Amino acid sequence: MRVDMSPFAITQRLRYASDLSRDLAPERRLDTKVDMRPAAITARLREAAALLELCRKLERAAESKARAKSAD
C-alpha cells in the first residue's frame, strides 16, 4: 500500500481529520469521545501495561539474541 505524501495530500488528510474532530475548546474538552468511566480507564491502563511488558520482553529477547550472536 502506498500513501501519497505530497504536501497537497497531507493537507487534505489533515483537513479531513480536523473536520471529523469535535471542538476541543477548554470548556468542551470533557466532551471528547474518550470513555472516562472507571472500567474503561482501567481497561486502557491494563492494555498499556500489557504493551509495555511486551516491549520489555522483546527488548530482552533482542539483547539475548545479540549476546548469543556475539559469542559465536
PyMOL commands that set and color helices and strands:
alter all, ss='L'
color gray80, all
select helices_A, chain A and resi 7-20+26-31+38-71
alter helices_A, ss='H'
color red, helices_A
deselect
rebuild
show_as cartoon
